[in-house]
C-alpha cells in the first residue's frame, strides 16, 4: 500500500495549490543554474516546458519531436537542484495509455512534483497558440488522463496531474466544448488541476471558474495582456501562469550585451562589471550542502591521508 509523504515534491506543490489568499506564480526555470538563482529570489514553482526549457537545451521546436526521456531527464536535473516543486510539460503523453503510465512513473522517480498533459492528438501536436490545433475526442482525452491519475495513485498519490485543454481555439471544437471538457477532466478523469489554454476574455475565465471546482489556471491566450495577481484573486483563481517571462528577459539581456560587445569589445564587459559594483548578483553554485567543490574537499579530508591533502596547502 502506498503511503503519503508530506515532504515529497508533490506534497509541497499541493500545499502551494491549496492556498486561498496568495497567488502561486509559475515560471520557467531555463536551466538548473537559473533555477538556483530564481530560488534565491523567492520563486515558488517552476514549469519545464517542452518549448521554452527543453527546446533551450535541445534546439528542437515544440512540435512533438522531443522524447519523453529527454523531457524527464532535463526536468530531473532542474528538480534536483532546487527545493521548489517542478512541473513537467508532458505534451500529449508521448503515446497511448501505457506510455502515459510510464511517463508518470518516470517523473515520480525523478523527483518531479507534477505533470501537465495536453488533449491534442499525438500525430499533430502543436505549440500553444499555433494555427491548426485540434483536440482528440473527449473519450480518448479522459482515458489519457485517467491513465495518468491511476498511475500516480498507485505510486504516489501526492503527485499532481494537470490537464491542459486546447479546445477553445481548436479547429474541431468550441468554447462550449472547452467548458464541458474542463468539467470532464476534473470530474470524470479525476485530474488535480485544469488549465484553460486560450481564453478570449475575462468573462470566459469566469465561465471556466464557474464550471470547475478546485485548482484552475489559464494562459494568456487571446487576452490583450496578462492579468495581475490581484486580478487573479478577484476571479477566484490562485495560480498565475507566467512561464515565459524568464526566457524573454534572458534573451533580451544577452542580445543587448552581445550587440555592445561586438561594437566595443572587452570594454563592454568592464562597463558591465562596473554597473553591477553596488548591485551584486547571485552565483548559482551548489553551496556547502550540494554536491560541489566544497563537498568534494570535505569528503577528501575525510577519506584521504595527510600527505594526499598537501595539495590544499600549496
Secondary structure, DSSP 8 states (H G I E B T S, - for coil): -----TTSHHHHHHHHHT-SSS-EEEE---SHHHHHHHHHTT--EEEE-IIIIIHHHH---TTT-S-HHHHHHHHHHHHTT-SSEEEEE-TT-SSSHHHHHHHHHHHHHTT--EEEEE-S-STT---TT-TT-----HHHHHHHHHHHHHHHHHH-TTSEEEEEE-TTT-TT--HHHHHHHHHHHHHTS--SEEEES--SSHHHHHHHHHH--SEEEE--TT-SS---HHHHHHTT--EEE-TTHHHHHHHHHHHHHHHHHHHHTHHHHHHHHHHTTTS--------TTSSSHHHHHHHHHHHS-TTGGGGGG-
